[in-house]
Amino acid sequence: MVRHTMPLETITVTVPEDAVETFEAALLTGCDTIGLFLDESTALWRLEGVRQVGTGDANLTAAIALANAVSGLGVAVERAAIEADGWISRTYNSFPEQSIGRRFLVRGEHLARSPAAGRIMLKLNAGAAFGSGEHNSTRGCLLALEQVAYRRPRRILDLGAGSGILAMAAAALLHRPVLAIDIDPWSVRVTRENATANDLRRLVRPKLSNGWGNPALRGPFDLVFANILARPLCTMAKDLAGNLAPGGTAILAGLLSCQVRWVLAAHRRNGLHLERLIRQGSWTTIVLRKPNGGLASGPC
């Protein structure tokens, strides 16, 4: 186990959904890891960063001030000292082995190796990046993947890869290369490390990109995962539809059930058809299909 010699602290802000990306970028200027947690009773997101005390204080303070100015909010920053070993232990204890669907087993790299009969085992760093299989949006995507795997998609994209769990699951199940992109350089690094640890480095190809801005994202793709948030999903609906192959499948997640109509309407206007909804608690995964006849015109 790696032990930190420097004291650690958490930096916490609570913001509405439309400010999540702004404040996540601010925290990334000074934090090593960031967790995102939704309070379903208030619809507010808690962003919790972990960092070494005193590292990059000036940059972090300036970035949070800029985020407040851009968002028009006056978000207060909470700081709390934590013991390094206590944080590691807490992270490990909150990440037990998980069987998901009929095919997948997600296991923290801190757990002892043992056979996973009949299942694809995915090893993950317990605290490295968003996407460990614990969250119902990730579970919904894995269940959806099982249901559409029979189509044998050839070109696969994981948009907003996080830890790389969905890219690795698709690569391991389908034996196809998967392009895994994220706006966060840390997530790109973690995806690469996780793919190597799972012997999938040859198939999982992490890249840095802000949405569909990278030329490498030009379709058509047969299968696209987008486990992000409702607002960016709507914003990118036209790009997704335009880069999805005729007959292709899109798996959208990161949505509360109350947001499904909004996201679904944006994609229907761009010619995609609803195939199924997968509900996991308060979260819903949308599975969409592009007609074989191509894309119907319409604005996002």
C-alpha positions in Angstrom: 0.0 0.0 0.0 1.2 3.5 -0.8 1.4 5.8 2.2 1.4 9.5 2.0 4.0 11.4 4.1 2.2 14.8 3.6 -1.0 15.6 5.4 -4.2 15.5 3.3 -7.3 17.7 3.3 -10.6 17.7 1.5 -11.8 20.8 -0.4 -15.6 20.8 -0.7 -18.0 23.0 -2.7 -21.8 22.5 -3.2 -23.3 23.7 -6.5 -26.2 23.4 -8.9 -25.9 21.0 -11.9 -25.1 23.8 -14.4 -22.1 24.8 -12.4 -20.6 21.4 -11.9 -18.2 21.5 -14.8 -16.9 25.0 -13.9 -16.1 24.1 -10.3 -14.7 20.7 -11.2 -12.2 22.4 -13.4 -11.4 24.9 -10.6 -10.8 22.1 -8.1 -8.6 20.2 -10.6 -6.0 23.0 -10.4 -5.1 21.9 -6.9 -6.6 18.5 -6.1 -5.3 15.0 -6.9 -8.8 13.4 -7.0 -12.3 14.7 -7.2 -15.6 13.0 -6.2 -19.0 14.1 -7.4 -22.1 13.4 -5.2 -25.7 14.3 -5.8 -28.1 15.2 -3.0 -31.3 14.0 -4.6 -33.4 15.9 -2.0 -32.0 19.3 -3.1 -30.7 18.5 -6.7 -27.4 20.0 -5.6 -24.0 18.5 -6.3 -21.2 18.2 -3.7 -17.7 18.2 -5.3 -15.1 16.8 -2.9 -11.4 17.2 -3.8 -8.5 15.5 -2.0 -5.1 17.2 -1.9 -1.9 17.6 0.0 -2.2 20.5 2.5 -0.6 23.7 1.2 0.0 22.5 -2.4 -0.9 25.2 -5.0 -2.9 27.3 -2.6 -2.7 30.5 -4.7 -3.7 28.7 -7.9 -6.6 26.9 -6.2 -7.9 30.1 -4.6 -7.8 32.0 -7.8 -9.5 29.2 -9.8 -12.4 29.0 -7.3 -12.8 32.8 -7.3 -12.9 32.7 -11.1 -15.5 29.9 -11.0 -17.6 32.0 -8.7 -17.3 35.0 -11.0 -18.2 33.0 -14.2 -21.1 31.2 -12.6 -22.5 34.2 -10.7 -22.5 32.2 -7.5 -20.8 32.9 -4.2 -20.0 29.3 -3.3 -18.3 28.9 0.1 -15.3 26.5 0.2 -15.2 24.0 3.1 -11.8 22.5 4.2 -11.3 19.6 6.4 -8.0 17.9 7.5 -7.9 14.1 7.1 -5.4 11.4 7.9 -3.9 9.9 4.8 -4.3 6.3 6.0 -7.8 7.0 7.2 -8.8 8.3 3.8 -7.3 5.3 2.1 -9.0 2.9 4.5 -12.4 4.7 4.1 -12.0 4.6 0.3 -11.3 0.9 0.3 -14.1 0.0 2.7 -16.6 1.9 0.5 -15.6 -0.1 -2.6 -16.6 -3.7 -2.2 -16.5 -6.3 -4.9 -19.6 -5.9 -7.2 -21.3 -8.4 -9.5 -23.2 -6.5 -12.2 -25.6 -8.2 -14.5 -24.7 -11.6 -15.8 -21.3 -10.9 -17.1 -19.3 -8.4 -15.1 -17.5 -8.4 -11.8 -15.9 -5.1 -10.6 -13.1 -5.5 -8.1 -10.9 -2.9 -6.4 -7.2 -3.5 -7.0 -6.7 -3.6 -3.3 -8.7 -6.9 -3.1 -7.0 -10.2 -3.3 -7.1 -11.8 -6.8 -9.3 -14.9 -7.1 -11.1 -16.5 -10.1 -14.3 -14.9 -11.3 -16.0 -17.9 -12.9 -18.2 -17.0 -15.9 -17.6 -13.3 -15.4 -15.4 -10.6 -16.9 -13.4 -9.2 -14.0 -12.6 -5.4 -14.2 -10.0 -4.2 -11.6 -10.1 -0.6 -10.6 -8.2 1.8 -8.4 -10.6 2.4 -5.6 -10.3 6.2 -5.5 -8.8 7.2 -8.9 -11.6 8.7 -10.9 -15.4 8.7 -11.4 -16.8 5.4 -12.6 -16.3 2.5 -10.2 -19.5 0.6 -10.9 -21.0 1.6 -7.5 -23.0 4.4 -9.0 -26.4 3.4 -10.6 -25.6 5.3 -13.8 -22.5 3.1 -14.4 -24.4 0.0 -13.5 -27.1 0.9 -15.9 -24.6 1.3 -18.7 -23.1 -2.1 -18.0 -26.5 -3.7 -18.1 -27.3 -1.9 -21.4 -24.0 -3.2 -22.8 -25.0 -6.7 -22.1 -28.3 -6.2 -23.8 -26.9 -4.8 -27.1 -23.7 -6.8 -27.3 -25.3 -9.3 -29.7 -25.1 -6.6 -32.4 -21.3 -6.9 -32.4 -20.5 -3.2 -32.9 -17.1 -2.6 -34.5 -16.4 1.1 -33.8 -17.0 2.0 -30.2 -16.6 5.3 -28.3 -16.8 6.0 -24.6 -17.5 9.8 -24.3 -16.5 11.0 -20.8 -14.6 7.9 -19.9 -13.8 8.7 -16.2 -12.0 5.6 -14.9 -12.4 3.8 -18.2 -14.7 1.2 -16.8 -17.2 1.3 -19.7 -14.5 1.3 -22.3 -12.8 -1.7 -20.6 -16.1 -3.6 -20.3 -16.9 -3.1 -24.0 -13.3 -4.1 -25.1 -13.3 -7.2 -22.9 -16.8 -8.3 -23.8 -16.7 -7.6 -27.6 -12.9 -7.9 -28.2 -13.0 -4.6 -30.2 -10.9 -1.5 -29.9 -12.6 1.3 -27.9 -11.8 5.0 -28.1 -12.1 6.4 -24.5 -12.1 10.2 -24.3 -12.4 12.7 -21.4 -12.0 16.4 -20.9 -9.9 15.7 -17.7 -6.2 14.9 -18.2 -6.3 13.0 -14.9 -9.1 10.7 -16.2 -7.2 10.0 -19.4 -4.2 9.0 -17.3 -6.3 6.8 -15.0 -8.0 5.1 -17.9 -4.7 4.3 -19.4 -3.4 2.8 -16.1 -6.6 0.8 -15.6 -6.5 -0.6 -19.1 -2.9 -1.7 -18.6 -3.8 -3.3 -15.2 -6.6 -5.2 -16.9 -4.4 -6.3 -19.9 -6.6 -4.2 -22.2 -4.0 -1.6 -23.2 -4.0 -2.8 -26.8 -7.8 -2.3 -27.1 -8.6 0.8 -25.0 -7.3 4.0 -26.5 -7.6 7.0 -24.1 -7.6 10.5 -25.6 -8.1 14.0 -24.2 -11.0 15.9 -25.8 -13.6 18.5 -24.9 -16.8 16.8 -26.2 -16.7 16.2 -29.9 -13.9 18.7 -30.5 -11.2 16.1 -31.2 -10.9 15.1 -35.0 -10.3 11.5 -33.8 -14.0 11.5 -32.8 -15.3 11.6 -36.3 -17.7 8.8 -36.9 -19.5 6.8 -37.8 -19.5 4.8 -34.5 -21.6 1.7 -34.0 -21.8 2.1 -30.2 -21.4 5.3 -28.1 -21.4 5.5 -24.3 -22.1 8.9 -22.8 -22.3 8.7 -19.0 -22.1 12.4 -18.2 -24.8 14.9 -17.2 -28.2 15.9 -18.7 -27.2 19.4 -19.9 -24.1 18.4 -21.9 -26.0 15.4 -23.3 -28.6 17.8 -24.7 -26.0 20.2 -26.0 -24.2 17.4 -27.9 -27.3 15.6 -29.2 -26.8 16.8 -32.8 -23.1 15.8 -32.8 -23.9 12.4 -31.4 -26.6 11.7 -33.9 -24.4 12.9 -36.8 -21.5 10.6 -35.7 -23.6 7.5 -35.0 -23.7 4.9 -37.8 -27.0 3.9 -39.3 -28.3 1.1 -37.1 -25.9 2.3 -34.3 -26.6 2.4 -30.6 -26.1 5.2 -28.0 -26.2 4.5 -24.3 -26.8 7.7 -22.3 -26.5 8.0 -18.5 -25.8 10.2 -15.6 -29.5 11.2 -15.5 -32.0 11.4 -12.8 -35.3 9.9 -13.8 -36.9 13.4 -13.9 -34.4 14.5 -16.6 -35.2 11.7 -19.0 -37.9 13.5 -21.0 -35.6 16.5 -21.6 -32.7 14.5 -22.8 -34.8 12.1 -24.8 -36.6 15.0 -26.6 -33.2 16.5 -27.7 -32.1 13.2 -29.3 -35.5 12.4 -30.9 -35.3 15.8 -32.6 -32.1 14.6 -34.2 -33.6 11.4 -35.5 -32.7 8.9 -32.8 -35.3 6.4 -31.6 -35.8 5.2 -28.0 -35.1 1.5 -27.7 -35.3 1.0 -23.9 -35.0 2.6 -20.5 -33.0 1.0 -17.7 -33.9 2.3 -14.2 -31.5 1.8 -11.3 -32.9 3.6 -8.2 -33.4 7.3 -9.0 -31.2 7.0 -12.1 -32.1 6.1 -15.6 -30.0 4.9 -18.6 -31.4 5.6 -22.0 -30.6 3.2 -24.9 -31.2 4.9 -28.3 -30.9 3.6 -31.9 -30.3 5.4 -35.2 -32.5 4.1 -38.0 -30.8 2.3 -40.8 -32.1 4.9 -43.2 -29.9 7.5 -41.7 -30.4 10.7 -39.7 -33.6 12.7 -39.8 -33.0 16.4 -39.9 -33.8 18.7 -37.0 -32.2 21.2 -34.6 -30.8 20.2 -31.2 
